Amino acid sequence: MRVLLDTCVWGGARATLEAAGHDVEWTGDWVEDPGDAEILRHATVEGRLLITLDKDFGELVIVRGQPHVGIVRLVNLSATEQGAMSVQVLQRYEAELRAGAIVTVEPGRVRVRPGTDPP
């Protein structure tokens, strides 16, 4: 899958995702942070699933109706757990994410908010 890692996700997660065959871009490599709305827009235009720790993306999508191609939100996971958990979630929930789901991952719990087919 094509993935955009938000800056708040540990940069080392990138190598884990790439080793699993994913095409990964990390906003931590960008010159500056353009803000959440622009990050989500970039992910959508590039056809990239967004992986973040930030709950504000859910508000952009649910309340403001900003389009997206799937979001994984990691909650209370250590930096070193983020990559492996992301790989597991992408594998297990690929169909749901491709349909625009928002998947929230916490230790011992995964919640899926179904989406509609992405733009």
Residue, then its C-alpha position, 0 to 999 in steps of 0.5 A: m500500500r501507499v502510505l503517508l506517515d505523519t511526523c508524530v509517528w516514529g520515523g523508524a516505523r518507515a523501515t518496518l513498513e518498507a520491509a513489508g513491501h509498502d511505499v512509504e513517505w514520512t512528513g518528517d522528511w518535509v522541510e516544514d509542517p504544512g498543517d493537518a488539512e494539507i497533510l490529509r489533502h496530500a495523502t488523498v491526492e497521492g493515494r496514500l493511507l495516512i498513519t498518525l497519532d493525531k486525533d485531529f484528522g478524524e475531525l477533518v474527515i468526520v466533521r468537516g468532510q475532508p476526503h481521504v483514502g483511509i486513516v490509521r490512528l495509533v494510540n498509546l503505542s511505544a515508538t518501537e511498536q508503531g511500525a510492527m502494529s502498522v504492518q499488522v493493521l494494514q494486512r488485517y484491515e486492507a479492504e476496510l482501509r481501501a474503502g476509506a475506513i478510519v482504524t484506531v489502534e490501541p493496546g489490546r483494542v482495534r476500532v474500525r469506523p467504516g468509510t465509503d469508497p475513497p475519492 
